[in-house]
Amino acid sequence: MMRMRRLGRTGIAVSELTLGTTGLGRPGLDPAEAAQAVDLALGSGINTVELAAADRQAVSILAEAIRARGGAAPHVLCRATSRVAFDLPSPHVHAGDAYPGAALRTETEQLLRDLGVERLALVQLHAWCPEWLDEGDWLETLLSLRQEGKIAAIGVSLFDHDVPAGLDAVASGRIDCVQLMYNLFDQAAAEEILPLCRRHDVGAVARSPLYFGGLSPRLAQPFPAGDWRAAYFFDSHRRETRARAEAIAASLGLPIDALPALALRFALSHPAVTTVAVGMHRPDHVAANLAAAAEGPLPAETLERLAGHRWLS
């Protein structure tokens, strides 16, 4: 049975696993198979979904799943769309340009209509910049949406390994949740921000538990053209990632195909992690992830050994 954890001060009970939907837009996706995966996840106790508001294919698949289930809606963790395209590190983009309040309201209300739901569990600003805490009208708008019952929580989503960017936001009392990267290679969140989340009763969504597929047997071959990971895992990076993944498996006497389950259990082992968002666009992915979560947290001795495989932070 899928265990539930409390999403910080909101009190919302979310499943330990969150259905990540980024993969629903990948090249070569079988829409019917993806729909089966979503239905299986929702029918197996996963009650939380993470998606980008601008990902129309993911929104469409989720909306159909909600309709097929008679309108029973999961908790939706939504990443708002920046109105300015930027990559970090970059020159500072003002919050009023990236996330103007009027655009946040329009997008939130449109997503509610598209999904056929009355409330989103969370709206979060992605690629969070610390300066935004005191800029623009995003917070005022999200507070109004929360008061109106259209969203339950306000959050920020950190850019890849940029954990320090979220510290002030978590401590400020202005946000209810933070989304961050946390996996066997990138363990930095455990040092400061996850303990800070516990102290301030802020929910923590751990994403990229498999490091974009780097902690799975999938990395034995290059990614297909059109998949953004083909460029991210350029040849030397892919080979080093694969070697490090094999070293983790070897250190525990495990076959390489046991790594995905190990990686999920690692992310779930930290007591401050509320839920782990993991991509599931095939039914067998859902089944494997459910089985891994059912095994529970890793033993303390195993966690100590895995600390030595930290790489990216």
C-alpha positions as CSV (number, residue, x, y, z in Angstrom):
1,M,0.0,0.0,0.0
2,M,1.3,3.5,-0.9
3,R,2.3,5.4,2.2
4,M,1.3,9.0,2.7
5,R,3.3,12.0,4.0
6,R,2.2,15.4,5.1
7,L,3.0,18.3,2.7
8,G,4.4,20.6,5.4
9,R,2.1,23.0,7.1
10,T,-0.6,22.5,4.5
11,G,-1.6,19.3,6.1
12,I,-2.3,17.7,2.7
13,A,-1.6,14.0,2.6
14,V,0.4,13.2,-0.5
15,S,1.7,9.8,-1.7
16,E,5.4,9.1,-1.2
17,L,5.7,8.8,-4.9
18,T,4.6,11.6,-7.2
19,L,3.8,10.9,-10.9
20,G,6.3,13.0,-12.8
21,T,5.0,13.9,-16.2
22,T,8.0,15.4,-18.0
23,G,8.5,12.2,-19.9
24,L,5.0,12.3,-21.3
25,G,6.2,14.7,-24.0
26,R,9.3,12.8,-25.1
27,P,9.8,11.8,-28.8
28,G,8.4,8.4,-29.7
29,L,6.0,8.3,-26.8
30,D,3.1,5.9,-27.2
31,P,0.1,8.0,-26.0
32,A,-2.0,5.0,-25.3
33,E,0.8,3.4,-23.2
34,A,1.3,6.7,-21.4
35,A,-2.4,6.9,-20.6
36,Q,-2.3,3.4,-19.2
37,A,0.7,4.3,-17.0
38,V,-1.1,7.3,-15.6
39,D,-4.3,5.3,-14.9
40,L,-2.3,2.6,-13.2
41,A,-0.4,5.1,-11.0
42,L,-3.6,6.8,-9.9
43,G,-5.4,3.5,-9.4
44,S,-2.5,2.2,-7.3
45,G,-2.5,4.8,-4.6
46,I,-0.3,7.5,-6.2
47,N,-2.4,10.6,-5.5
48,T,0.0,13.3,-6.5
49,V,1.1,14.5,-10.0
50,E,3.8,17.0,-10.9
51,L,3.6,18.9,-14.2
52,A,4.5,22.0,-16.0
53,A,1.5,24.1,-16.8
54,A,2.8,24.7,-20.4
55,D,3.2,21.0,-21.1
56,R,0.0,20.6,-23.2
57,Q,0.5,16.9,-23.9
58,A,0.9,16.1,-20.2
59,V,-2.1,18.2,-19.3
60,S,-4.2,16.5,-21.9
61,I,-3.3,13.0,-20.8
62,L,-3.9,13.9,-17.1
63,A,-7.3,15.6,-17.9
64,E,-8.4,12.5,-19.8
65,A,-7.4,10.3,-16.8
66,I,-9.3,12.5,-14.4
67,R,-12.4,12.3,-16.6
68,A,-12.1,8.5,-16.9
69,R,-12.0,8.2,-13.2
70,G,-15.2,10.1,-12.8
71,G,-13.6,13.4,-11.9
72,A,-11.6,12.1,-8.9
73,A,-8.6,14.4,-9.1
74,P,-5.1,13.8,-7.7
75,H,-3.1,16.5,-6.0
76,V,-1.5,18.5,-8.8
77,L,1.8,20.2,-8.2
78,C,2.1,22.8,-10.9
79,R,5.2,24.5,-12.2
80,A,4.2,27.9,-13.5
81,T,5.6,29.2,-16.8
82,S,8.2,31.9,-16.9
83,R,7.4,34.6,-19.4
84,V,11.1,35.1,-20.0
85,A,13.3,32.3,-21.4
86,F,16.5,32.1,-19.4
87,D,19.0,29.6,-18.1
88,L,20.9,29.8,-14.9
89,P,23.5,31.1,-14.2
90,S,22.4,34.2,-16.1
91,P,22.0,38.0,-15.7
92,H,19.2,38.6,-13.2
93,V,15.7,38.5,-14.5
94,H,13.2,40.5,-12.5
95,A,10.3,38.5,-10.9
96,G,7.9,40.9,-12.5
97,D,9.2,40.0,-15.9
98,A,9.4,36.2,-15.3
99,Y,6.3,35.7,-13.3
100,P,3.9,38.7,-13.5
101,G,0.9,38.2,-11.2
102,A,-1.7,38.6,-14.0
103,A,0.0,35.8,-16.0
104,L,0.1,33.5,-13.0
105,R,-3.6,34.0,-12.4
106,T,-4.5,33.5,-16.0
107,E,-2.4,30.3,-16.3
108,T,-3.7,28.9,-13.0
109,E,-7.3,29.4,-13.9
110,Q,-6.8,28.0,-17.4
111,L,-5.2,24.9,-16.0
112,L,-8.1,24.4,-13.6
113,R,-10.5,24.5,-16.6
114,D,-8.3,22.2,-18.7
115,L,-8.0,19.6,-16.0
116,G,-11.6,20.0,-14.8
117,V,-10.6,20.4,-11.2
118,E,-11.5,23.1,-8.6
119,R,-8.1,23.4,-6.9
120,L,-4.4,22.8,-7.5
121,A,-2.5,21.5,-4.6
122,L,0.5,23.7,-5.4
123,V,1.7,26.4,-7.8
124,Q,5.5,26.9,-7.8
125,L,7.9,29.3,-9.5
126,H,10.5,27.3,-11.3
127,A,14.2,28.1,-11.6
128,W,13.9,30.2,-8.5
129,C,16.1,33.2,-8.0
130,P,16.6,34.4,-4.4
131,E,16.0,38.0,-5.4
132,W,12.4,37.2,-6.3
133,L,11.4,36.9,-2.7
134,D,11.0,40.7,-2.5
135,E,10.2,41.4,-6.2
136,G,7.1,41.6,-8.3
137,D,3.5,40.8,-7.4
138,W,3.7,37.0,-7.7
139,L,3.3,36.4,-4.0
140,E,0.3,38.7,-3.7
141,T,-1.4,37.0,-6.6
142,L,-0.7,33.5,-5.3
143,L,-2.0,34.4,-1.8
144,S,-5.2,35.7,-3.4
145,L,-5.6,32.5,-5.4
146,R,-5.1,30.5,-2.2
147,Q,-7.6,32.6,-0.3
148,E,-10.1,32.0,-3.2
149,G,-9.6,28.2,-2.9
150,K,-8.0,27.8,-6.3
151,I,-4.7,26.7,-5.0
152,A,-3.8,25.1,-1.6
153,A,-0.1,25.9,-1.4
154,I,2.6,28.2,-2.7
155,G,6.1,27.0,-3.6
156,V,9.4,27.4,-5.4
157,S,11.2,25.0,-7.6
158,L,15.0,25.2,-7.6
159,F,17.1,25.0,-10.7
160,D,19.1,21.8,-10.9
161,H,21.9,21.9,-8.3
162,D,21.2,25.4,-7.0
163,V,20.2,24.4,-3.5
164,P,21.4,27.6,-1.8
165,A,18.9,29.7,-3.8
166,G,16.0,28.2,-1.7
167,L,17.3,28.8,1.8
168,D,15.9,32.3,2.4
169,A,12.5,31.3,0.8
170,V,12.2,28.3,3.1
171,A,13.1,30.3,6.2
172,S,10.9,33.3,5.2
173,G,7.6,31.7,6.1
174,R,6.2,32.8,2.8
175,I,6.2,29.5,1.0
176,D,4.7,26.1,1.8
177,C,6.9,23.8,-0.3
178,V,10.2,23.6,-2.2
179,Q,11.0,21.3,-5.1
180,L,14.7,20.4,-5.4
181,M,17.1,17.9,-7.0
182,Y,18.1,15.1,-4.7
183,N,19.6,11.8,-5.7
184,L,22.6,9.5,-5.1
185,F,24.9,11.8,-7.1
186,D,23.6,15.1,-5.8
187,Q,23.1,14.8,-2.1
188,A,23.7,18.5,-1.2
189,A,20.1,19.1,-0.2
190,A,20.6,16.9,2.9
191,E,23.2,19.3,4.4
192,E,21.1,22.4,5.0
193,I,17.9,22.9,3.1
194,L,16.1,19.6,4.0
195,P,16.8,20.2,7.8
196,L,15.6,23.7,7.3
197,C,12.3,22.4,5.7
198,R,11.7,20.3,8.8
199,R,12.4,23.2,11.1
200,H,9.9,25.5,9.3
201,D,7.4,22.8,8.4
202,V,7.9,23.3,4.7
203,G,7.1,20.4,2.3
204,A,10.0,19.1,0.1
205,V,9.5,17.5,-3.3
206,A,12.6,15.6,-4.4
207,R,12.9,15.4,-8.1
208,S,15.3,13.7,-10.5
209,P,15.9,10.7,-8.2
210,L,17.3,8.7,-11.1
211,Y,19.4,11.7,-12.4
212,F,17.5,11.9,-15.7
213,G,18.1,8.2,-16.3
214,G,21.7,8.3,-15.3
215,L,21.0,5.9,-12.4
216,S,19.5,3.2,-14.5
217,P,20.6,0.7,-17.1
218,R,19.2,3.0,-19.8
219,L,22.4,5.0,-19.9
220,A,24.3,2.1,-21.5
221,Q,23.2,3.5,-24.9
222,P,23.0,7.2,-26.1
223,F,19.5,8.8,-26.0
224,P,17.7,9.2,-29.3
225,A,17.8,12.4,-31.3
226,G,15.1,14.8,-30.2
227,D,15.4,13.8,-26.5
228,W,17.0,16.7,-24.6
229,R,19.1,14.2,-22.6
230,A,21.0,13.3,-25.8
231,A,22.8,16.6,-25.5
232,Y,23.0,16.7,-21.7
233,F,24.6,13.3,-21.6
234,F,27.3,14.0,-24.2
235,D,29.6,11.1,-24.7
236,S,32.2,11.7,-22.0
237,H,29.5,12.7,-19.4
238,R,27.5,9.6,-20.3
239,R,30.5,7.3,-19.9
240,E,31.5,8.8,-16.6
241,T,28.0,8.7,-15.3
242,R,27.6,5.1,-16.3
243,A,30.9,4.2,-14.6
244,R,29.9,5.9,-11.4
245,A,26.5,4.2,-11.5
246,E,28.2,0.8,-11.9
247,A,30.5,1.7,-9.0
248,I,27.5,2.2,-6.7
249,A,26.0,-1.1,-7.7
250,A,29.3,-2.9,-7.3
251,S,29.9,-1.4,-3.8
252,L,26.7,-3.0,-2.6
253,G,27.0,-6.2,-4.6
254,L,24.0,-5.4,-6.7
255,P,23.3,-5.8,-10.4
256,I,23.1,-2.6,-12.4
257,D,19.4,-3.1,-13.0
258,A,18.8,-2.8,-9.2
259,L,19.9,0.8,-9.2
260,P,16.5,2.5,-10.0
261,A,14.9,0.9,-6.9
262,L,17.9,1.8,-4.8
263,A,17.9,5.4,-6.0
264,L,14.2,5.8,-5.2
265,R,14.6,4.3,-1.8
266,F,17.6,6.6,-1.1
267,A,15.5,9.7,-1.9
268,L,12.6,8.4,0.3
269,S,14.9,7.7,3.2
270,H,15.4,11.4,4.2
271,P,12.8,12.2,6.8
272,A,12.3,15.8,5.4
273,V,11.4,14.6,1.9
274,T,7.6,14.7,1.5
275,T,7.4,13.0,-1.8
276,V,9.6,11.9,-4.7
277,A,8.6,13.0,-8.2
278,V,9.7,10.3,-10.7
279,G,8.8,10.0,-14.3
280,M,6.5,7.1,-15.2
281,H,5.3,7.0,-18.8
282,R,5.0,3.2,-19.1
283,P,3.0,0.7,-16.9
284,D,6.2,-1.3,-16.1
285,H,7.8,1.9,-14.8
286,V,4.8,2.4,-12.4
287,A,4.9,-1.2,-11.2
288,A,8.7,-1.1,-10.6
289,N,8.5,2.2,-8.7
290,L,5.6,1.0,-6.6
291,A,7.6,-2.1,-5.6
292,A,10.6,0.0,-4.7
293,A,8.6,2.4,-2.5
294,A,6.9,-0.6,-0.7
295,E,10.4,-1.7,0.5
296,G,10.7,1.4,2.5
297,P,13.7,3.5,3.5
298,L,17.2,2.1,3.2
299,P,19.1,0.9,6.3
300,A,21.4,3.4,8.0
301,E,24.5,1.3,7.1
302,T,23.6,1.4,3.4
303,L,23.0,5.2,3.5
304,E,26.4,5.7,5.1
305,R,28.1,3.7,2.3
306,L,26.1,5.6,-0.4
307,A,27.3,9.0,1.1
308,G,30.7,8.2,-0.4
309,H,29.2,8.2,-4.0
310,R,28.3,11.9,-3.9
311,W,29.5,13.5,-7.1
312,L,27.7,16.6,-8.4
313,S,27.6,18.8,-5.3
